[in-house]
Amino acid sequence: MVILATVCLLGGIYFLLIQTEKEQNIKLAHEANDKKAELDKINTSIKQGTLTDQKLTDITSQLQHAEDDVVTGDVYAWVYDTVRHFKANYHVDIPNIGQPTVNEVDMLGAFPYKQVTVSLSGTAYYHDLGKFISDFENNFQHIRMVNLSIEPANAGGTGATVEKLSFRVDLVALVKPNT
């Protein structure tokens, strides 16, 4: 009887106390694993946030560098100074710089920049004009020269003036929005 009572008592202790504690331990272990997985996910997000912040800083820096040749401030003064400084190294005479007109960009819809169009006219030799336009467009990524028309500078002249050309070209550039 004593042995049977002892076995029943031990069985009762095991099933009532130890088994419930064991189940609670398993439940706590699952909760701890879930919390650890959640913590790992948060740590990964934090690391990705830091990387994303670094990427944003890099891309912002690249954008600011790319916007170096975008028109800012007084449009006419910017265009005039840019053309005047650039043509100093070329044998191109540009006495007439027209009034700029600022419009929406007509090539892309919902574009965050505007575009300015300015007419330039002057005289130059064919080779000098071609080199000037080519170098200008290669030097300024956000500016294009379009609608080029050329004709002899002096139809009745002789010598060097016959070879000179009179040209008219539209300069189209992006304008940085005021922020």
C-alpha positions in Angstrom: 0.0 0.0 0.0 2.8 2.4 0.9 4.5 1.7 -2.5 1.2 2.2 -4.3 0.5 5.4 -2.4 4.0 6.7 -3.1 3.7 5.9 -6.8 0.3 7.7 -6.9 1.7 10.6 -5.0 4.7 10.8 -7.4 2.5 10.5 -10.4 0.2 13.2 -9.1 3.2 15.5 -8.4 4.5 14.8 -11.9 1.3 15.4 -13.8 0.0 18.3 -11.7 3.2 20.2 -11.0 6.0 19.1 -13.2 4.1 18.6 -16.4 2.4 22.0 -16.2 5.8 23.7 -15.5 7.2 21.8 -18.4 4.4 23.0 -20.7 4.9 26.6 -19.4 8.6 26.3 -20.1 8.0 25.1 -23.6 5.5 28.0 -24.1 8.0 30.5 -22.7 10.7 29.1 -25.0 8.4 29.6 -28.1 7.6 33.1 -26.9 11.3 33.8 -26.4 12.1 32.5 -29.9 9.3 34.6 -31.4 10.6 37.7 -29.5 14.1 36.9 -30.7 13.0 36.6 -34.3 11.1 40.0 -33.9 14.3 41.5 -32.4 16.4 40.2 -35.3 13.9 41.7 -37.7 14.1 45.1 -36.0 17.9 44.9 -35.9 17.9 44.1 -39.7 15.5 47.0 -40.3 17.8 49.3 -38.3 20.8 48.2 -40.4 18.9 48.6 -43.6 17.7 52.0 -42.4 21.3 53.1 -41.9 22.3 51.8 -45.3 19.2 53.4 -46.9 20.2 56.7 -45.2 23.7 56.4 -46.5 22.4 55.7 -50.0 20.0 58.7 -49.8 22.9 60.9 -48.8 25.0 59.6 -51.7 22.2 60.0 -54.2 21.4 63.5 -52.9 25.1 64.4 -53.4 25.1 63.0 -56.9 21.9 65.0 -57.7 23.4 68.2 -56.4 26.6 67.6 -58.5 24.5 66.8 -61.5 22.5 70.0 -61.0 25.7 72.1 -61.3 24.8 73.1 -64.9 21.1 73.6 -64.3 19.9 77.2 -64.6 19.3 78.8 -61.2 18.4 82.3 -60.0 18.1 85.1 -62.6 17.7 83.1 -65.8 18.9 85.8 -68.3 22.0 86.6 -66.2 22.8 82.9 -65.8 22.5 82.2 -69.5 24.4 85.4 -70.5 27.3 84.6 -68.1 27.5 81.0 -69.0 27.6 81.7 -72.8 30.0 84.6 -72.4 32.4 82.6 -70.2 32.3 79.5 -72.5 32.7 81.3 -75.8 35.8 83.1 -74.6 37.9 80.0 -75.7 36.3 79.8 -79.2 36.3 82.0 -82.3 32.6 82.5 -82.2 31.0 85.9 -82.0 27.6 85.9 -80.3 26.5 89.6 -80.0 22.7 88.8 -79.6 21.3 86.8 -76.8 17.5 86.9 -76.9 15.1 87.1 -74.0 14.6 83.8 -72.2 11.2 82.1 -72.1 10.5 79.7 -69.3 8.0 76.9 -69.9 7.1 73.5 -68.7 9.4 70.7 -70.0 7.7 69.6 -73.2 9.4 66.3 -73.6 8.4 64.7 -70.2 5.1 65.0 -68.3 5.1 65.8 -64.6 8.8 66.7 -64.7 10.0 68.6 -61.6 12.1 71.1 -63.6 11.1 73.8 -66.0 12.9 74.6 -69.3 14.2 77.9 -70.6 14.6 78.6 -74.3 17.0 81.4 -75.4 17.8 82.4 -79.0 21.5 83.1 -79.8 22.7 84.6 -83.0 26.1 85.5 -84.2 28.9 84.7 -86.7 31.6 82.1 -86.9 33.5 79.9 -89.3 31.9 76.6 -89.9 34.5 74.5 -88.1 34.6 76.9 -85.1 30.8 76.9 -84.8 30.7 73.1 -84.9 33.4 72.7 -82.3 31.7 75.4 -80.1 28.3 73.7 -80.2 29.8 70.2 -79.7 31.9 71.2 -76.8 29.1 73.3 -75.2 26.7 70.4 -75.3 29.3 67.9 -74.0 30.3 70.3 -71.2 26.7 71.1 -70.1 24.7 67.9 -69.8 21.3 69.6 -69.2 21.6 72.1 -72.0 20.9 71.5 -75.7 21.3 73.7 -78.8 18.4 73.1 -81.2 17.0 74.7 -84.4 20.3 75.7 -85.8 20.1 77.7 -89.0 23.2 78.9 -90.8 23.8 81.1 -93.9 26.7 83.0 -95.4 27.5 86.1 -93.3 28.1 88.4 -96.2 26.6 87.3 -99.5 28.4 90.1 -101.5 31.7 90.0 -99.6 35.0 88.7 -100.6 37.8 86.7 -99.0 37.5 85.8 -95.4 34.0 87.3 -94.9 32.6 85.0 -97.6 33.7 81.9 -95.5 32.1 83.2 -92.3 28.6 82.1 -91.5 25.8 83.8 -89.8 23.9 81.5 -87.4 20.9 81.4 -85.2 20.4 78.7 -82.6 18.0 78.1 -79.7 19.6 77.1 -76.4 17.3 74.9 -74.3 18.2 74.4 -70.7 16.6 73.0 -67.5 15.7 75.4 -64.8 16.0 74.3 -61.2 12.7 75.0 -59.3 12.9 77.4 -56.4 12.9 75.4 -53.2 
